[in-house]
Amino acid sequence: MWRRGWIDPFEDLRRTVERLNRMLFEGFEPFREFRETTAVDVIDEGDKIKVLADLPGFKKEEIEVFFGGNDLVIRAESKEEEEEKGKDFIRRERRYGRVYRKVALPEGLKIESAKASYRNGVLEVEIPKEKVEKKIIPLE
């Protein structure tokens, strides 16, 4: 019966730590981008490479995908909704912020023919491989 009004002491600690993290990291712009990463799978499908990245909670417009050399770079940024800023949350676990991931890719890809799609919180990027023809070199 006493548990009905019981407050978890660790919940208050968790909120305090989250508040401190926001205060510490949000002011340092160079570090904000590297705070969060995302899980990525890179799959060799024979004629192409497929990259799958988990980006739950982002809108398509908040995601940027580009190549830097042989690296695929994924950036996403979501903004906290204005109406939620003034609320006094009892529990808040949904994230707002940035995600950054750089994925090293193998040589021999046609990056100009890459295609990307985003469905159900998963980013999918397909990059075709260059066709390498076997050339026999005659011996002298």
N, C-alpha and C positions, 0 to 999 in steps of 0.2 A: 504494500500500500504506500510506503514512503517513496517508492520508485516513480510514482506518477508525476511528482514535481521535481524529480532529480534531473540535474543538468550535468552533462558530460564535461568534466574539467578539461579534457583534452580538446574539445571542440573550441573552447575559447583560446587555447594555446595555438591551435591550427590557424584560426582566423588572425591572430596576432602575427604569426610567422608569415602568412600570405601578405598581410598589410606591409610588413617590413620588406619583404621581397619586392613588392611593387614600388615602394619608396626608394629602395636602393637601385634597382635595375632600370626603372623607367626614365630616370634622369640621365643615364649614360647611354646615349644613342648608339655609339659603336658596338656596345655589347648586347643591345636589345635584339638584334637580328639573330644572334647565335644562342639565345636562351633556350629555344625549343627546336627540336628536330622531329622528323617524322619517320615512321617505319617504311622501308622501301624493299621491294623485291626486284631483282634484275634477272630476266629469263631469256635464255638463248633459244629461239624458236626455229633455228635453221636459217631461214631467209631473212630474219629480222630479230632485233632485240626489243623486248618488251619491258618497260619499267612500270611498276605499280607502286603507288605511294598513298598511304592512308592520310587523308585530310578531312576528317569529319568536322562538320559544323561550319565549313567555309562555303561561301557562295562562289560560283564560277568566276564572277567578276573580281574576286579578291585574290585569285591565283595567277601567278606569273611563272611561265616556263620558258627557259631559253638555254642556248648552248654557249659555253665559254671554253673554246678549244675542244678537247675531248670530254669535257664535263657537261653533264646535264644539271642545270641549276633550277631548283624549285623554291619559290618564295610564295608565301601566303600571309595575308594580314587581315584580321577581322577587327572591326571596331565595336566597342561596347555600345549597345543601343542606348540612346539618350534617356529614354523613359526608365531604364533600369538603374541609372546612376544614383538617383535619390532614394532608392528602396533600401530598407533595412532587412537584409537577408538573414534567415535563420541558418541556412546551409547554402553554400555557393560553390559548386564544383565545375560548372561549365567554364571553359577557358575563352579568353579573348586575348588576342595578341598576334605575334608573328611566329612563323615557322620558316626555317631556312634549311635547305639540304642540297649538297653538291654531290653528285653521283659520278664517279669515274667510269667512263665507257671504253670499250675496246676500239682499236683502230679499224678503219675500213667500213665506216657507216656513212650512209647518205643522209646527212643531217638536214639538208634542204628539202628532203621528202618526208620528214618526220610528221606524225599526226598525234594529236592529243585529244583526250576526251575526259569528262568528269561526270561520274554518276554515283549516286548513293555514297558519297564521302570518299570515293576512291578515284585518284587521278591515274589515267592510263596513257602512257606515251609509247608509241611504236616507231622504231627507227629501222628502215630497211638496210640490209647489208649491201655493200658494193659487190657486184658480180666479179669474182676473180677467176679469170680463165687460166687454166693450166697451160703454160708455155714450155715446151720441151726445147732444151738447148742442145744442139748437136755438139758432140765432142769432136775435137780436131785431132 
